[in-house]
Amino acid sequence: MASLARPGGNLTGLSSLAPELSGKRLELLKEVVPGMTRVAVLWNAANPANTAAWHETQAAARALGLLLHAQDVRSPQAFKGAFARTAQAHPDALLVLQDSLITMHRQHVVEFVTQRHLPSVFSVREWVVTGGLMSYGPNFPDLNRRAATYVDKILKGAKPADLPVEQPTKFELVINLKAAKALRLTIPQWLLQRADEVIR
């Protein structure tokens, strides 16, 4: 791909990747978890798409005065060790970088944070529905609608190479109040009012 603005070839579309949102997720955690200083980060370093998100997470952590404990999982067998190391590090919260391998083990991750009473933040609402504390990320219904306009343009003769690859423009915050109560956390009222969805 030549660039996002002019992808070239026969490729275009919409991206759900927004690496800068990792910093925003850390900011949200800091608002919800008083005195938070240490955050475990569950991610798959073998996924090239996560490299930018990891750099953004590190930069945001430095700006917020947070210490990160990176837990790299590259196979299903790696989760057990990552969970054990996370427990030994005694972090104040967990941030998960979106990845298909980790998503396939969503239930195990949520069970772990629930058992360890660990506040958690994710990139998509499905994690919060499963029992995680919060998510902040691209609004996928909006991306789907925008994808339909791309299909329409191409069917009407537009060349994919001339259509820029677009990044997300709408984002959603989802909060699980039941999880917050179990963690004995009080979600600030301003944050609840800002949330796109509150699960009770």
N, C-alpha and C positions, 0 to 999 in steps of 0.2 A: 504494500500500500504506500503510495507516494506521500499522502498526508490526509488528515481527517477532512480538510476542506475540499481536496481534489484527490479522491482515493485512486483513480485510474483503474485500468483494466475493467473487469466486469463485477466489481465489488462495491457495495455501499450498504447503508442501513443505519441502525441506531445502536448505540452502546449503552449498557447499563453500568459501565464502570465509571466511578467517580472517586478516585483515590483521595481527594481532599476531604471527603466525608469522614474518613477515619478520625481526623482531628476533631471534627464536630461531635462524633460519638464520644470521644474522650471528654470533651467539654460537658456534654450532657451527663455523663457518669459523675463527673466532679460536682455537678449541681445537686445530684441526688444522693451521693455518698459523702457525707461530711468527713473531712479529714483524710480523704483518699490520697495515698502516696504511692502505692504499688499496684500495678495492673498486669495481669497475665494476658498474653496475646496468643490465641490459638490460630495457627495459619499453616498453609502449605507452601513452603519456600520453593518447591519444585514447579509451582505454577507461575509462569512468567508474568501473568496479569497481576499477581500480588506484589510484585517488586515495588511498583510505584506506591501502592497503598502502604506497604511496610515503611518506606522512606517517609511518607507523609505522617504516619503514626509516630515514628521516632521524633520527627521535628515538632509535632504537636505536644508530645510528652515532655520534651525539653522546655518548651514554652510554658507548660503548665506545672513544671516542677515534679513530674511523675517518673518513677522508675519502672521500666518495662521488664517483664519476664517472658521472653519469647519461647513458645512451645511449638516446634515444627512437627507437623504430621504429614507423612508422605505415603502412608499405606494404612489399611485398616488395623494392622497389628500395632501401629505406633500410638494409638489412642490411650491404651492402658498406661504406657510409660509417661505420656504427656500429662495424663490426669494425676499420676503419682507425683511427678515433679512439681506440678502446679500446687498440689496440696502441701508439699514440703516447703514451697516458697511463701505460703500464707499471704497471697495477694488480697487486696481489698476489693477487687472486681475482676471481671473477665471481659475482654473484647475479642470477638471472633471476626476474622477477615473472611469474606465470602469465598467459597470454593466448593466445587461439586463433590469432592471426596468428603469434606467436612459436612456438607449438607446431607449426604447419604447417612451420616451418623448423628443427625440432629437430635434424635430421641436420647441417645447416650450422652451427648453433651449437655442437654437440658437436665437429664437425671443427675449428672455430676454436679452442676451448679446448684441444683435444688438440695442435694444431699449435703453439700459443703456450705450452704447458705451464702452463696456467692452472687452478688449483683452482676448482671450481665447485659451486654449491649450487642446488637446484631444489625445486619444491613437490611433484612426483609422481615415483614410482619409474621410470616409463618413460624418463625422461631418464638415469637411472643405468644402466639396462639398455642404453641406446644407447652409453654410455661416459662419462657425467658422473661426478663424484666422489661427491656425496651428494645426498640429497633428504630433506626433512622436511615432512610435510603430512598432510592428512586421509586417513583410512583409507577408501578408496572402497567396498570390500566391506561395511564396516559401514554406510556411508551407504545403500547399495543395500538392505540388510536393513531398515533403518529406513524407507526409502521404501515398502517392501512393506506395512508396518504402516499407513502412511497410506492406501494404496489400500484396504486392508481396512476401515479405519474409514469411509471415504467410501462404499464399497459397502454398508456397513451403516447408512448414513443420516446420518453426521456431516456438518456443513456445513464446507466448506473455510475459510470466514471465521472459524470458531471454533477451528481448529487452528493453533497457532503455527508460524511458520517456524523450524525448528530449525537450529542451527549445529553443526559437527562437535564430537564429544566424544572420539573416538579418533583418534590420530595415529600415523604410522609413520615410522621413521628407516631409510633404506636407504643402505648404504655400498658403494662399488665398490673392493675392495682392489687389483684389477688397475690401475685408474686411479691409486690412491694410490702404488703401486709405481713407475709410469711417472713420476709427479711427484716421486718421492723423498721422499714424506711418510710419516711413521709415525703411524698412527691410534692414539690412546691406547686402552689395553686396556679401560678403563671404558666408553669410547664404543662399542667393538666389542660389549661385553657388553650394552649397552643397545639396540643396533640390532635392529630387527625382521627385517632381512634383510641378509646380507653376500654380495655377489657376488664370487666368487674367480676 
